[in-house]
Amino acid sequence: MIGILGGTFDPIHYGHLRPAQEALRALDLAEIRVIPAANPPHRRPPVAAPEQRLRMVELAVAGVPGFMVDDREFKRGGPSYTVLTLESLRSEFGDRPLCLLMGPDAFEGIETWHQWQRLPELAHFIVMTRPGWEFPAGERLPPWARDRVVRETSKLAQASAGRIYFQAVTPQDISATRIRESLAHHESVEAWLPSAVLEYIRANRVYANRGN
């Protein structure tokens, strides 16, 4: 199974990386493709330039077992719609199971995504939740999701797409906004992101004199 971790990554930090590493181990994924959004359509434009965000992702995952950077959204151009990225991955990997990693907020808002109805046809949804999070069931799930939820990871490997699995991960109280604001106030951020990423930010003044 192949994991897919998309995001703006402005900048990438341990709040992205650590839960994904836990999912990699728990689900026995062959790899995780980290795919930066070149032109994210659902939020305001990123602060860092596209090539800077891509470079920070490359630095963050260098040497991390099982992780690789995938820059297909930069090569494709246009809005970075997840459905187009999954179509591209599906054409490359055939019937191999694809697992789209996301947080609970993204899962709850999935119906706002471009052509969201097609997403379950292209990948499994892995919803990364905090430990002790109450498992949703019955009426608490949207109708389209109720028959897709599985409780065993083995069920994911038996199909190429279409299933939903809730994976508990260790909470990370980190956000890109918080990092940018702390950098603007010359506060310590060393504990929140890989040292190579922080060195790049400082050397290139990525978030200097920019709106946060």
C-alpha positions, 0 to 999 in steps of 0.5 A: 500500500502507498500512503499519500500525504498532501499539503501546503507545507508552509513550512512542513513541520513535525505536525505533518511528519510524525503522524505520517510516520506512525501511520506508515508503521501502523498500516505497514505502508510500502512508502509515503509520497509527500506531495506539496500543493503547488497552487492550493485552491481552498485557502489563501496563497501560501507565504513561501514561494512554491519552489521554497516550499518544495525545497523545504519538503525535500530537506524534511524527508531526506533520509527518512525511511519510507518517505519520498517527495513527489512534485507532480503537482508542480509539473502539472500546473493549474489548481492543485486538485486532489482528484487530479493528483489521485488520477495521476497516481492511479494511472501510474500504480494501477490497482495498488492500494492508495491511502490518502492521509488526512486529519479529522478536519479535512475528512469532515470538510471533504464534501467541499473538495473539487469532485469529492465524490470521485475521491473514494473511487481513487483511494482509501481515506486514512483519517489520523485521529488523536488517541481516545478519539471516539469512533464515529458510527451510524448517523454521526457519519455522512451517508456516503461514508457509512458503508466504507468504514473498516476496523481492520487494516487488512481490509485496506490491502484487499481493495485498491480504494474506497475504504475509510480507516481511523488511525490513532496518532500522537497529537502534535500541537504545532501549526505552520501559522504558529511557526511563522508567527514565532519566526516573526517574533524571533522566538524559538521554533527548533522543536517544531521542525527539522533542523535542515528546514529551519536552516533553509528558512533562516539562510533564505529569509523565507518568512522575513518581511512577509505577511503571516 
